[in-house]
Amino acid sequence: MGLDSSICEVIVRKEDFYSEARTDLSGPLAGVRVLEVTTTWAGPMCGTVLADLGADVVKVEIPSGDVGRAIFPMLPGTEVGFAHATVNRNKRAVTLDIRTPEGRDICLDLARRSDVFVENFKVGTMHKYGLGYEDIRAVKEDIVYVSITGWGQFGPKFEDAGYDPLAQSFSGFLSVNGSPDGTPTKAGTFLADDLGGLHAAIGAMAALRHRDQTGEGQHVDIALLDAMLFQSNGLPSLGALGVEPGRNGNEFGFAVPANVYDCKDGPMYVGILLDAHWQTLTKILDQPDLANNPAFATGAARAENRDVCNMMLAEWLAPRTRAEALEILLAHSLAAAPVQNFVEAAQDPHVLERDMLQTTAFDDGTEAPITGPAAKFSRTPTSVRTGAPSMGQHTEEVLTELGIDAAKQQALADAGITK
């Protein structure tokens, strides 16, 4: 089954997409300066998104280092942790003990030169250090100050410790994740942190847009809980009306059949999302009489006969390899994909063509493939420009930009304020 002419007309080659790309900019946020005082994941993720988009992100760490550097395993062949390598690329690293008066004052100087300030500590921590929103606003009136916490800056739980699995749990997400007969299950990734960081970056960019139009800065409050609720596909609305969604595992309540099925050489996902898809599938299954059979013709009817639908599709897939099944299903415009592990995904030609793994050099001379930016820009391309920095790699550079001379820098290092 070939592609129709209307689809062929919009096919774009990679080189065509980037044919008018500029090479003089780091990305669409080139010229934006971000001061990131964060730890572990949600805050660094916000900084990473902004850095990937071209902003100059200066990450401040206390001399003992961000705990995210120690998350194992290390990337094979390097001494760089996979998490640090992923979430701190494209940044400059400064060691600075902001808990000391001198460290705080230097941080204020950095903030004075910045457009965005990002922090993700417990409510009140930055205020205690003299680096809260009002403190930063006093030296940079139009600052966009982004705070990321588990529960937000206000609300009954604002003082509670807030971490990724707690936000996943409290939001209701765990209750719908996992197999129907299993236990509530957290995501296999730092999902709340990732979403919190992403919404923080979106919030920062929206606030920058407002600042550019009005001259007004503001405080952007991001809660991991809010991010999880926002990304819960409307399920909180059902919950507010007393409807408690259950766990569907790999299936959908409204799309049948849709599940993970075993082929001869491994699992694959197939989803029949529309009634028209079902009509096509019946021909492939050599069951054309079921196309308009009242027991199967609609999604609601198939949901009532879910087990039968799953059985028919599973029996068709079982004797075929994934490649054989995919060729047939995709030729008929049905939704199907192999279930890949990350080793397979990282080697997939489509993933590589999309530049989602980019060979990146580190300060110690080693290199590794690092996950690339998701958004693609035809005019202002983005990339992993620099590897995650070593501890204090850019301290001298950044302090020199502030006008701090070598003697003063040595005094700061001797006092343990920098490293």
N, C-alpha and C positions, 0 to 999 in steps of 0.2 A: 504494500500500500504506500504510494508515494506522497510527497508533500504537495499541497495544491499551490498554484502560482502566487496567491496572495501571501502565503507564508514565506515562500521563497524570496519574495521581494523585500522582506524585512530581515532576512538573515544577514548578520553583521560579522565580519571577520575581526579578530582581535586587533590587527594592525589598522583596520578601518576605524574602529571605535576610538583609537588613540591617535588618529591621523593629525588632529589639530592640538595635541597636547603641548602644554608649555613645559619647558625644562628648567626655568629660572625660579620656580616656586617649590616649596616643600609640600604644598597641598593647599586646599581652599582656605585653611585657617592660617596661612603664612602671615607673620607679623603679629599674631596674637601671643601674648606672654602669659603663661600659667605658672603659678607657684603651688606646688603640690606638697602638702604636709600630711602624709597618710601612712597607713600600714596595711599589710596583708593583701586584700583583694578588691573590695568594692571601691575604695578611694583610688588605688592604683589603676583599676580598670577605667574609671572616669578619666584619669590622666592619660592613659594609653589611647583611648578613643580620640581625645583632643590632640595628642601628639601625633597619632597616625594621620590625622587630618591636616597636619602641618604646623601646629602651634609649637612654640618653644616652651617646653615643659621642664621646669627645674624641680626635681624631687629632693626634698629635704628629709634627711634621716638623722636620728641621734647617733653618736659615735659607735654605739654597739650594733647599729644596723637595723633595718626593717626585718621583722621576723619572717616576712615572706621570702627572704633570701634562703632561709633554711628549709623550706618545704622540699621534701625529697620525692622522687629520686632526682639525682643529678642527670643532666643530659649526657648520654654515653660519649666518652672521649673528651669531656670538659669537666670543669669544676663549677659549673653554673647550674643552679637548680632550674628544673623545667618551668616552674611557676614564675620565678623571678625573670627568666629569659622571656617569657610570654608577656607578662604584664608590665614590664619596665623598659621595653625597647623604645627607641626613639626619644629617650629622655636624657637630661643631664643630671648627674647625681652630686649632691652636696651633703657633707656631714656637718651637722650643726646642732649643738645641744641647746634647744630652744627653752629648756627649763632654767637656764641661767640668764641673768640680766643682759649680758653681752650677746648671747645667742639670740635672745628675743629681739634685741635692737637690730641685729643684722637681718633677722627675718622680717622685721618691719621695713627695713630698707629695701629688701627684695620685693615685698608686697607693694611698696610705693611705685615700683617699676612694672608692676604686673597688671593685667586686665582681669584675671580670674585667680581666686584663692580657693583651693580644694582641701578639705579636711574630713576625716571620718573617725573622729574619736568620740568617746562618750560625752553626752551633753554636759557642758560646763568645763571640760578639760582645757580647751583652748582659751577660754576666758580666764581660767586660773593661771595660765602662762602669760597672760597679757596679749593674747593673739585672737581674741574673739571677734565677732563681726564688728562691734562698735570700736574696738581697738584698731582694726585694720581700716575701717571706714574713716577714722580720725586722720590717717596718713594718706589715704587714697579714697576720696569721697565717692567716686563712681565705681568702686570695686564690685565685681560680681563674686560674692562669697558663697561657696557651695559647701553645705554640711550634709554628710551622709552618715546615718545611724540606723540601728535596727528598727527603732520605733518612732523616730521623728523628734523634732524639737519641742513638741507639746503633745498633750494627751496623757491619760492615766499611767501609761507604761514608759514615759519618756526617760525615766531614770534607770530603768532596768537594763541589764546587760543584753545586748542584741547581736546575734550572730546568724549566719546564713541558715543553718538547719532549724533554728528557732523561728525565723520568719517563714520558712517553708511550712513548718508544722502549724504555727499559729494562724496562718492565712487560710488554711483548709486544703492546701495543695496536697499534703501527704495523704489526706483521706481519699483522694481520687487517683492517686498514683500507685501502681502495682497491679498485681493480678486480682481478679474478683474474689478468689478464695484465699488470698494471702494477707499479709499485714500492710498497714500504711507504709509507704516507701519514699524516702527522699530521692531527689534527683541525683544522678551520677556525677554531676558537675556542681560547681558553686553557683547554682542557678539564681538565688536571691541576690548574692553579691554581684553577679554579672548583670542582672537586670537593674539593680540599684545603681551600679556604675554607669550603665548605658543611659538610664533616665537622668542621672546627674549631668552627663555630658550634653544631653538634649536640653536640659534645663539651663545649663551654662550658656549654650549657644543662643537660646531664646532670650535670656537675660542680656546677653551681649547685643543682640539685635535691638532690644528696647533701649539699652544704654546709648547705642549709636544714634538712635532716633531722638532721644530726649535728654541725654546726658546724665540719666539717673542710674546708679547702681542699685543692687538689692541683695538680700539674703535668700538663697535658694535652699529649701529644706527637702531632703530626700530621705525617705524611710524605706528600708528593705521590705517591710511589711506592705507598704503602699504599692511598691513596684510589683510584688507578687500578686496582690489583689488585682491591680490594673491588668496584668497579663494572664488573668485566669479565665479569659474567654466568656465573660458575662456570668460565670457561675455564682459570684457573690450576689447578683441580682436574684437568681433563683433561691439562694439561701435566705435572703431577706424576706422572701415570700413563703418560706417554710418548706421549700423543695430541697431535699438532700440528695445531690447527685452521688451515684455510687462509683465504684471502680470498674472500668471496662477493660483493663489490661491493654492489649494491643488493638482492641476493637473500638468501634464507634457505636453510639446508640442509634444514629441516623443513617449510617452507611453500611450496607450488608450485601455481600460478604466483604470484609476488610479485616485482614489479620496477617500474622506471620505464618507462612506455610513452608513445609519442607520440600525442597526439590531433591533430586538424586545426589547433588553435590553440595547441598547447604541450604540455609533458609533464605527466603525472600519475602518482601512485603507486597501484597496486592490489595488494592482498594477499589471497590465498585462504588463510586460516589454518586452516580446519577442513574435514573431509570434507563436512560439511553445507553449507558454503559452496560447495564444488565442485559439489555436486548442484544448488544454486541457479544457479550460473554456467552449467552446461550448458544449462539452459532458456533463459537470456539469449542464449547463443551459438547457439541453435537446434541443439544437439547432445545431446538428452536421452538418447540411447542410451549416451553416455559416462559417465553418472552412476554406474552400477554396473559399468562395464566393468573387469575385473581389472587392466588396464593403467593405469587412472586413478583408481580408486575410493578409494585410500588415499594418504596423503601420501607414504609410502615408494615406492609405485608411480609417483606423479606425478614424484617426484624422479628416477626412472629415465628418465622421458620429459619432462624439463624443457623441452627445446627445442621439442617439439611443443605443450606447454601454453602456453609463451610466445608461440609463433607464432599460435595460435588467438586468444588474448586480444588480441594486438597487431593482428591483422587486424580484429577487431571494433571496436577503439578508433580506428584510424587515420582512418576517414571521419567521425568524430563530433567535435564540439567538446567541450571539457572539461565545460562546463555540461550538455550533452546526456548525456554518459556518466555524470556524477555523479548526475544526476536518476534515471537508471535503476538504477545500482548501489546508491545509498543507499536508494532505495525498497525494495530487496530486502535491506536490512540487511547489505550487503557493505562491506568496508573499502576506502575510496578517498579520495584527497585530491589536489588540484592541487599540483604542484611550484612553490612560490612563491619569488621572491627576497625579500630583506628589504624592498625598496620596496613590494612587493605585500603582504607580511605585515603591515607597519606600517600599511597602510591598510585592512586587512580588518575588516569590521564586528564579527566575533566577537572579534578581538584587542582592538578598541577597547571593546567592551561589557565585556570582562573587566578593563578599566583597566590593560592592560599597557603603555600609553603615556600618560604623564601630563604635561601642560604644566606646566613648572616654571620659576620665575624664579631668576636668578642675581644675585649681588651687584652686577654692573655694569649691571643694568637690562634685560638681554636675557633671553630665555626660549627653551626648546626642549622637545620631547617626550622624556621620559626613561623608560626601562624601569621598569615598576612591580613591586612585590613579587609573588611567585608565590602564596604561601599566602593564602587568603581566610578571614577570621574574622568570623563573624556577630555576635559580641558586642563584640569589640575590633578593629575594622577597622584596616588598615594602609594607608599611602600614602606617596608621595614628599612629605614635609612641607616640606623645604627643599632648595634646590639645592646642589650641591657647593660648598663654601666657597672663597673666594679665600685666597691665602697669608696666614696669620696673622689671618684675619678675626675670630676669637674670642679672640685672645691676651689682650687687655686684660680682657675679660669673665671668662675663666677664672682669670687671675692675681688679679683682684680677689676672686673667690670664695675664693681661698686666703688672702686677707688681705694681699696684697702691695700696698702703697700706690703712688700715682702716681710719687713720687720714685724708689722702688726699681725700678719698671717702666721708667722712663726710663734708669736706670743699666744695667739689663739690656740694653736696646736699644742704648745707646751702646757697650756691650762686645761687641755682636754675638751675644749669647746668645739674644736674641729678635729679632723683626723686625716 
